[in-house]
Amino acid sequence: MTKCVRSSEATNYSMDRTLDLANNRWAIVLMNLLAVVGLFAFSWIALWVLWKLRPDAWTVVCTAMAWLVYRGIWADLLTIILLYVVMIVFHEAIHGAGFWLFTRERPHFGLHLPSAAYAAAPDWLLPRRQHLIVGLAPFTVITVGGLILLLYLPPI
C-alpha cells in the first residue's frame, strides 16, 4: 500500500487533476445542489428503513410532523438549524480523524461561508485509497451509527 507523503518530500508524484473550490463558483453551486438532492434522497431512504425496522417509531415521526404543523415551527426550526450545525462539525471531525490517522498530524479545519466547511491535510499527498477512506468515512460512520441507534433506542 502506498503511503502518504509530505508534499515537500514528494519527488515521484505528478498532479493528475485538481479541484479548487475557492476559485470555481460553479463547482460550489453544483456541489451544493447535489447535496440538497442527496439530502432529500437519503431522507426518504432513511424514513423507509425506519418504517421497515421500527414501525413503532414511525408512528411517532408521523405524529411529530403533524404536531409541528399544528403548533408552529419556529422553535423547531431553530432546533433543526442547531442540529445541522452540530452534524456539520461532527462530519468534518470524522474527516479530520481520517486525515490524522494517515498523517499523524493535526488536520486543518475551516469554513468558507456561505457554502462549505472543510477538513484538510494541506501539506500532505494521500494516495487514492486513503483519500477515498477519508472521503467516505463520515457517510459510513454516521449511517452505521444511525442504524445502530435506530435499532436500540426507544421511540420518543
Stockholm file with secondary structure:
# STOCKHOLM 1.0

chainA/1-156         MTKCVRSSEATNYSMDRTLDLANNRWAIVLMNLLAVVGLFAFSWIALWVLWKLRPDAWTVVCTAMAWLVYRGIWADLLTIILLYVVMIVFHEAIHGAGFWLFTRERPHFGLHLPSAAYAAAPDWLLPRRQHLIVGLAPFTVITVGGLILLLYLPPI
#=GR chainA/1-156 SS CCCCEEGGGCSSCCCCCCCCGGGCHHHHHHHHHHHHHHHHHHHHHHHHHHHHHCHHHHHHHHHHHHHHHHHCSHHHHHHHHHHHHHHHHHHHHHHHHHHHHHHCSCCEEEEETTTEEEEECTTEECCHHHHHHHHHHHHHHHHHHHHHHHHHSCCC
#=GC SS_cons         CCCCEEGGGCSSCCCCCCCCGGGCHHHHHHHHHHHHHHHHHHHHHHHHHHHHHCHHHHHHHHHHHHHHHHHCSHHHHHHHHHHHHHHHHHHHHHHHHHHHHHHCSCCEEEEETTTEEEEECTTEECCHHHHHHHHHHHHHHHHHHHHHHHHHSCCC
//
